[in-house]
Amino acid sequence: QDNLPQAISDCTKAIEINPNYAEAYNNRGLAYYMIKEYDKAWADVYKAERLGYAVHPGFLDALKKASGRDR
């Protein structure tokens, strides 16, 4: 938990350098999920998928349950 803000910052920097870096969106989305920022997590998941990244189905299920909404 203590490293999540740094992980978010690192992913954001990677995205600034390469806006098409799908894995960085996925990883930042996972970090947002872990700090219960579900809207931000969904935004990053959607972006990663649009860029062709196969988001792990288990993560999607967990995000759906935690956020109380479907995709």
SVG drawing of the C-alpha trace seen along z (x, -y; Angstrom):
<svg xmlns="http://www.w3.org/2000/svg" viewBox="-24 -13 33 27">
<polyline fill="none" stroke="black" stroke-width="0.4" points="0.0,0.0 2.8,-2.4 4.2,-2.2 1.0,-2.6 1.2,-6.4 4.7,-5.9 3.5,-3.2 0.7,-5.5 3.2,-8.3 5.6,-6.0 2.8,-4.7 1.6,-8.3 5.2,-9.3 5.4,-6.3 2.1,-7.2 3.3,-10.8 6.4,-9.5 4.4,-6.9 0.6,-7.5 0.1,-4.2 1.7,-2.1 -1.2,0.1 0.4,2.0 1.1,-1.2 -2.6,-2.0 -3.4,1.5 -0.9,1.3 -2.1,-2.2 -5.6,-0.9 -4.7,1.9 -3.0,-0.6 -6.1,-2.8 -8.2,0.3 -6.1,1.1 -6.6,-2.4 -10.4,-2.2 -10.3,-4.9 -12.7,-2.8 -13.7,-5.4 -10.0,-6.1 -9.4,-2.3 -12.2,-1.8 -10.9,-4.7 -7.5,-3.1 -8.9,0.4 -11.0,-1.0 -8.0,-2.8 -5.7,0.3 -8.4,2.4 -8.8,-0.2 -5.0,0.0 -5.2,3.8 -4.2,4.9 -5.9,8.1 -6.9,7.1 -7.0,10.1 -10.5,11.4 -10.0,11.9 -9.1,8.2 -12.1,7.2 -14.4,9.3 -12.8,7.9 -13.2,4.4 -16.9,5.0 -17.6,6.4 -15.7,3.7 -17.1,0.8 -20.6,2.2 -21.1,1.8 -20.8,3.6 -18.6,2.6"/>
</svg>
